[in-house]
């Protein structure tokens, strides 16, 4: 997989926490950032999908929900 170079600014406290995490996990900053970005993207894409199914399930089981609430 091809790598690209990125540039960004973060708060000093967060940068230091990231550096500490990289050291503790014996990873490079690049490795930690790549893992974090992949996790963030996965979560953001999954959430609307899960919420849609939750809403469908609640609509399908509306009567059951009312009975359970009693």
VENBEL-V133906 format. One record per residue. N is the residue number from 0. RES is the residue in one small letter. SS is DSSP state (a for helix, b for strand, c for the rest). PSI is psi in degrees with one decimal (NA if undefined). Layout:
n = [N	N]
res = [RES	RES]
ss = [SS	SS]
psi = [PSI	PSI]
//
This chain:
n = [0	1	2	3	4	5	6	7	8	9	10	11	12	13	14	15	16	17	18	19	20	21	22	23	24	25	26	27	28	29	30	31	32	33	34	35	36	37	38	39	40	41	42	43	44	45	46	47	48	49	50	51	52	53	54	55	56	57	58	59	60	61	62	63	64	65	66	67	68	69]
res = [x	x	x	x	x	x	x	x	x	x	x	x	x	x	x	x	x	x	x	x	x	x	x	x	x	x	x	x	x	x	x	x	x	x	x	x	x	x	x	x	x	x	x	x	x	x	x	x	x	x	x	x	x	x	x	x	x	x	x	x	x	x	x	x	x	x	x	x	x	x]
ss = [c	c	c	c	c	c	c	c	c	c	c	a	a	a	a	a	a	a	a	a	a	a	a	a	c	c	c	c	a	a	a	a	a	a	a	a	a	a	a	a	a	a	a	a	a	a	a	a	a	a	a	a	a	a	a	a	a	a	a	a	c	a	a	a	a	a	a	a	a	c]
psi = [136.2	140.9	150.4	155.1	134.3	160.9	135.7	172.2	139.3	161.8	143.4	-42.9	-40.7	-37.7	-43.7	-37.3	-39.4	-43.1	-43.1	-42.6	-42.2	-45.3	-47.9	-34.3	6.2	43.2	162.4	161.7	-42.6	-42.7	-43.3	-43.4	-42.4	-43.7	-42.9	-42.5	-44.8	-42.4	-43.3	-47.4	-43.6	-45.8	-42.5	-36.1	-32.1	-37.7	-50.3	-36.5	-46.4	-44.9	-36.3	-44.2	-36.8	-45.1	-43.1	-44.0	-41.7	-39.5	-41.2	-27.4	30.3	-45.2	-43.6	-41.7	-40.6	-43.8	-41.7	-28.1	-19.3	NA]
//
